[in-house]
Amino acid sequence: MIVLGRIAAPFGVKGWLKIQPFGDDPKLWEVMPHWWLAPEPKTPDGQWVRYALRGCQPHSKGLIACLEGIDDRSTAEPFSGWYVAAPCESLPSTEENEYYWGDLIGMAVHDETGELLGEVENLLSTGAHDVLQVRDGDTERLIPFVAAYVLDVDTKTRSIRTAWQKDW
């Protein structure tokens, strides 16, 4: 499953959900007939729950959506904080040097000398560019996901080579 976003909160009284999309093209979500929801982003594939999409539209910096079976605010409220995903095969393929956030999460991050900086725990969207949230034990590094710092992303070895130093 590719995690596409997170449910921020219920929206209105008719069961709509406010969605915080991960990435920069949430318009493709409108054409997916089904969404999959789970409370954790690392939920095993077979445990995501499939919902038919009844409606979806842009709202502010995110989306609002209505899913089959979530018909009022009280049934929508328990989904706050849950994640939205889709199977890889239901998403369009990416162009060269484009990645779904879900593909990057869990990748090992190394500096130019090969020293391990940690693992991608999450990504943040700052408006100007995305930022890799890299965790190494108790240390967190925020590395801008731009060509000046991200030199190579190898999806086969699940690793990212950066122009970032361990002591930064």
C-alpha positions as CSV (number, residue, x, y, z in Angstrom):
1,M,0.0,0.0,0.0
2,I,1.1,3.5,-0.7
3,V,0.1,6.0,2.0
4,L,-1.3,9.0,0.4
5,G,-2.4,11.2,3.4
6,R,-4.0,11.4,6.8
7,I,-7.5,12.2,8.0
8,A,-7.2,15.4,10.0
9,A,-10.8,15.6,11.3
10,P,-14.5,15.2,10.5
11,F,-15.9,18.0,8.2
12,G,-19.4,19.0,8.8
13,V,-22.3,16.9,10.0
14,K,-22.8,14.6,7.0
15,G,-19.8,12.3,7.5
16,W,-17.3,14.1,5.4
17,L,-13.6,13.9,6.3
18,K,-10.9,16.6,6.1
19,I,-7.8,15.0,4.5
20,Q,-4.2,16.2,4.7
21,P,-2.6,14.8,1.5
22,F,1.0,13.8,1.4
23,G,2.6,15.0,-1.8
24,D,1.7,17.5,-4.3
25,D,-1.1,16.0,-6.5
26,P,-4.2,15.1,-4.6
27,K,-6.4,15.6,-7.6
28,L,-5.7,12.0,-8.7
29,W,-7.5,10.9,-5.6
30,E,-10.9,12.0,-7.1
31,V,-10.7,9.3,-9.8
32,M,-9.9,6.4,-7.4
33,P,-13.2,4.6,-6.8
34,H,-12.0,3.1,-3.5
35,W,-9.8,4.4,-0.7
36,W,-8.2,2.2,2.0
37,L,-8.0,3.4,5.7
38,A,-6.0,2.2,8.6
39,P,-4.9,3.7,12.0
40,E,-1.2,3.3,11.3
41,P,0.9,3.9,8.2
42,K,2.8,0.6,8.6
43,T,-0.4,-1.5,8.8
44,P,0.1,-4.7,6.9
45,D,-1.5,-4.6,3.4
46,G,-4.3,-7.1,4.2
47,Q,-5.5,-5.1,7.2
48,W,-6.4,-1.9,5.4
49,V,-10.2,-1.4,5.2
50,R,-11.6,-0.5,1.7
51,Y,-14.2,2.2,1.4
52,A,-16.0,3.3,-1.8
53,L,-15.6,7.0,-2.5
54,R,-18.8,8.9,-2.7
55,G,-17.4,12.4,-3.1
56,C,-14.1,14.3,-3.0
57,Q,-13.2,17.9,-3.6
58,P,-10.3,20.3,-2.9
59,H,-10.7,22.3,0.3
60,S,-8.2,24.9,1.6
61,K,-4.8,23.2,1.5
62,G,-6.2,19.7,1.4
63,L,-9.3,17.7,0.5
64,I,-12.6,16.8,1.9
65,A,-14.1,13.4,1.1
66,C,-17.2,11.3,1.8
67,L,-16.9,7.6,2.0
68,E,-19.5,4.9,1.8
69,G,-20.7,3.8,5.3
70,I,-19.5,7.0,7.0
71,D,-22.7,8.9,7.0
72,D,-22.6,11.4,9.9
73,R,-20.2,13.2,12.1
74,S,-20.4,10.6,14.9
75,T,-19.2,7.8,12.5
76,A,-16.6,10.1,11.0
77,E,-15.0,11.2,14.3
78,P,-13.2,7.9,15.1
79,F,-11.3,8.1,11.9
80,S,-9.4,11.3,12.9
81,G,-5.7,10.6,12.6
82,W,-6.2,7.5,10.4
83,Y,-4.2,7.1,7.2
84,V,-5.5,6.9,3.6
85,A,-3.7,4.6,1.2
86,A,-4.1,2.8,-2.1
87,P,-2.5,-0.3,-3.6
88,C,0.5,0.5,-5.9
89,E,-1.3,-1.0,-8.9
90,S,-4.2,1.5,-8.6
91,L,-1.9,4.5,-8.8
92,P,-0.4,6.0,-11.9
93,S,3.3,5.2,-12.4
94,T,5.7,8.0,-11.5
95,E,8.0,9.8,-13.9
96,E,11.8,9.7,-13.6
97,N,12.9,11.3,-10.3
98,E,9.4,11.3,-9.0
99,Y,8.4,9.2,-5.9
100,Y,5.4,8.5,-3.8
101,W,6.1,9.5,-0.2
102,G,5.2,5.9,0.8
103,D,8.0,4.6,-1.3
104,L,10.6,6.8,0.5
105,I,9.5,6.0,4.1
106,G,11.8,3.4,5.6
107,M,14.7,4.1,3.2
108,A,18.2,4.3,4.6
109,V,19.8,7.7,4.2
110,H,23.6,8.0,3.8
111,D,25.9,10.9,3.4
112,E,28.4,11.2,0.5
113,T,31.0,9.0,2.3
114,G,28.5,6.2,2.9
115,E,27.9,6.9,6.6
116,L,24.4,6.1,7.7
117,L,22.4,9.1,8.8
118,G,19.3,7.2,9.7
119,E,16.0,6.1,8.1
120,V,13.2,8.1,6.5
121,E,10.5,8.2,9.2
122,N,8.2,10.7,7.4
123,L,8.1,13.6,5.0
124,L,6.9,17.1,5.7
125,S,5.5,19.5,3.1
126,T,6.7,23.0,3.8
127,G,5.1,24.7,0.8
128,A,8.5,25.5,-0.8
129,H,9.6,21.9,-1.0
130,D,9.2,18.6,0.8
131,V,11.5,17.7,3.7
132,L,12.8,14.2,4.7
133,Q,12.3,13.5,8.4
134,V,15.3,11.2,9.1
135,R,15.5,9.3,12.4
136,D,18.7,7.7,13.9
137,G,17.8,6.6,17.4
138,D,17.0,9.7,19.4
139,T,18.5,12.0,16.6
140,E,16.1,13.6,14.1
141,R,17.4,15.3,11.0
142,L,15.3,17.4,8.6
143,I,16.8,17.2,5.1
144,P,15.3,19.3,2.3
145,F,14.2,16.9,-0.5
146,V,15.8,19.0,-3.2
147,A,18.5,18.2,-5.8
148,A,21.2,20.3,-3.9
149,Y,20.9,17.8,-0.9
150,V,19.4,14.6,-2.3
151,L,21.9,13.3,-4.7
152,D,20.4,9.9,-5.5
153,V,17.4,7.8,-4.6
154,D,17.8,4.1,-5.3
155,T,14.5,2.3,-5.0
156,K,16.1,-1.1,-5.6
157,T,18.4,-0.9,-2.6
158,R,15.9,1.3,-0.7
159,S,18.6,4.0,0.0
160,I,19.1,7.7,-0.4
161,R,22.5,9.4,-0.9
162,T,22.6,12.9,0.4
163,A,25.0,15.9,0.6
164,W,24.2,16.2,4.3
165,Q,26.6,15.7,7.1
166,K,26.0,13.8,10.3
167,D,27.0,16.8,12.5
168,W,24.6,19.2,10.8
